[in-house]
Amino acid sequence: MKENKQDKDKAKDILNNIKKKFNSINLEKLSIHLMVIAGVLWLFNLLFNYLEILPYYLNVKFFFVLFIASGVFYFVQIIKKIPEAVRDKSSMVYYFSHFFLLSLIVIAVNQFLKRQIIIDNLFYISVLSIGFGFLTFYANRDRVEKEIEDEKEKEGEAEKKREEEFEGKFPRINKIWGLRSVVRWMYREGWWYVIILLAILIIFTAIKVPYFDLNFTGEHTMKYNSYVEPAKYMAEQNNPFWNQKKYFSDPINNPKGISNSFGHIPIMEWGLLSTYKLFPNNSLEFNTRLFTNFIGLLILISAYIFFKFYFSKMQSLIILFLMAINPIISFATFVTILDSFLILFMFLSLIFLNKYIKDDNIKFLFLAGLFFGIGNSIKYSLFLWLAPISFLLIFFNRKSIALFFKDYGIYILLAILPILTIKTSIKYLPSNLLFGLSLFLCWIIFYSILFYSLKKYNDKLKSLVKNILKYKLILISSFLLILVLGLIFLKFTNILSLSNEFLTDLKLILNYDMYKHMLLEQFKIYMTPNLFFIGLIGLGCLLFVKNKNIQKISISFLIGSLIYWILASKVIFFHNYYTLIIMILFCILSSIIFMMFKAKNKFYGIVVIFLFLLIVFPSSHKSNIDELSKEKEGFLEASMYLENHTNIDELYIDEKYLLSLTIKTNRSRVGELYFLERPKFKEDIKNMGFRDTMHKNNIKYLITTAKEPKYEKFVNLFTNEELQSTSYRRSDIILSKLDENYDYFSDIDKRKELVDKYDIKNKFKLEKQIGVYRFFTFQN
């Protein structure tokens, strides 16, 4: 015991000595030395680069950033010495704020004037703007944060007062069920805030409305087929449990693509089906976008309700506006992708989690976990970011360690149970409706019993967790039991089978080039460069923010996004809509900057926010239009040609994800080439020839937007040699994009030999080209 005490005392002494030495450093002198050195290096580098006597890798921009950063560090030391009460009177702070304002004006106005001298030097102007902006923020941060906290407190008091006034002011409306809840909420929020919220919802919709009737082409068209096609056939069959996907047909075993089970809750399909039935006179395309936009509106409303727990209403609305104009969020609520539902259920879950933290009512924790579970049962990827976000939010607001583990344990249990519910009930609805509904009813009864048990034994559960934490043997045993149950769950649900194409593997997890490429070539473009850099500044400012609410949300979403990015980078690399949580993170970080300058003084704040919006909106709007308006040339003509030159039972192969043709023509598509790589099919090719085998299996065309088919992919049909599978291998594709010398097929040379050996190029004949679409027939 004495030795342990001595060791602790020694450690304390060492830490105290380090602290004293650090405090003895003259940071002001150090920073000015750094600034002088960086400035000299930059000037010399500028001169030598101009004279072309330095190698390319000595970058002028790097030394300029170093010079500005050291300058900012120096002035931070000076600002520290100025008392907070008189900083507004400091001429230095005055000039920082006005130079910051000037730089914003230059950047904003040049978006319209397009002066070449500004474009050529935009990097330097932006870095200077960041420097002046940070110094302005730092000089005013304490007062600004106090004003933000006061504003939030006043909003709470005003809400409470308006809640009490409602019945007296609106006696007639108060008698109408449903309407009174909506009007009460609007009145409680304050009419001006509601008007701004409605304006944001209108802007969000107005950006997309002009493209509601566009054909199902552009990026990620396969997502239309995944959900529009089943919903369309449900409508035609008048059966919400009919599950048919002609875009994923097996020409040998399932040419019509009819499935006797659901792989997930068909929430998207049922939503689309309802919209098609409600508005039968609209086009299929318009109704589809109408429904996905409705989901987007629900996301924005639920996001506002959630963020309002932690931020002022104005900051919540700023986050909402940035989300509404974000190209990825806009795209994700335009195309039929399940990720939009994940974001909706995330916010619903977090809303009830906040209610539980505030009111300590087990009902809210139960609902929070249940919404998390419904989201997980729609798509498992939600777990990767919401589990850490919710963990941190519960941890930051914990009353005790035992309560923390109890609450998070209940939350995670309810996040998992709905997956089992789907696997054991909803899954069977297409094949055995009565059986599936009976099992689902049993689950409803189980959830009811579970809720009342948690409500009744909540205190005993807390005591049990305390005892488990108290005794190490029980703690270790409990941990092992949870681990075993988790492995059984993963085995039963077959979730691990998805990891090969979803979770980041050892080839990629430490690949610096991949993360750099994703950050600078993908996230930056998705967010638009202007907001991307504002978000990064917000991240830097977060280190100096003292407001606990801003810290809790920003850190929770930051850690959750980082964990998700690392674990799911393989799939994020290919699909922009997988970055939704990362885009929301950037919106939160960007809002920090907006709020810090808003409260300096009213006029200055209004001007800064206006300039920020001027910088942010045009580029976001352009990016939205570019993304939403994409169409493939000749789609309608190609659809008509396919429909007119095939009968209803004939299929086509496509290499470029031209799945939308199945929606337009009702023709089935060969889902994957490996469906054909079977011994019987290959034997038929050997005996009957390539063309006759295709005709035997009702395969009429290969359709591609490339100049010719990818012949190497068809080699497996002609040989029994052991070759790599032609299936989609994301890791290899990523590595081949990062390194042009990396071969997707390690046996590519062998494949090329076999292409020549079997004369595969002459087994395809171009029959018709329509726009970018090329129709190839088959030859023996």
Secondary structure, 3 states (H helix, E strand, C coil): CHHHHHHHHHHHHHHHHHHHHHHHCCHHHHHHHHHHHHHHHHHHHHHHHHCCCCCCCCCHHHHHHHHHHHHHHHHHHHHHHCCHHHHHHCHHHHHHHHHHHHHHHHHHHHHHHCCHHHHHCHHHHHHHHHHHHHHHHHHHHHHHHHHHHHHHHHHHHHHHHHHHHHHHHCCCHHHCCCHHHHHHHHHHHCHHHHHHHHHHHHHHHHHHHHHCCCCCCCCCCHHHHHHHHHHHHHHHHCCCCCCECHHHEECCCECCCECCCCCCCCHHHHHHHHHHHHCCCCCHHHHHHHHHHHHHHHHHHHHHHHHCCCCCHHHHHHHHHHHHCCHHHHHHCCCCCCHHHHHHHHHHHHHHHHHHHHHCCHHHHHHHHHHHHHHHHHCCCHHHHHHHHHHHHHHHCCCCHHHHHHHHHHHHHHHHHHHHHHHHCHHHCCCCHHHHHHHHHHHHHHHHHHHHHHHHCHHHHHHHHHHHHHCHHHHHHHHHHHHHHHHHHHHHHCHHHHHHHHCCCCCCCCCHHHHHHHHHHHHHHHHCHHHHHHHHHHHHHHCCCCCHHHHHHHHHHHHHHHHHHHHHHHHHCCCHHHHHHHHHHHHHHHHHHHHHHHCCCHHHHHHHHHHHHHHHHHHHHHHHHHHHCCCCCCHHHHHHHHHHCCCCCCEEEECCCCCHHHHHHCCEEECCHHHCCCHHHHHHHHHHCHHHHHHHCCEEEEEECCCCCCHHHHHHHCCCCCCCCCCCCHHHHHHHHHCCCCCCCCCHHHHHHHHHHCCHHHHEEEEEEECCEEEEEECC
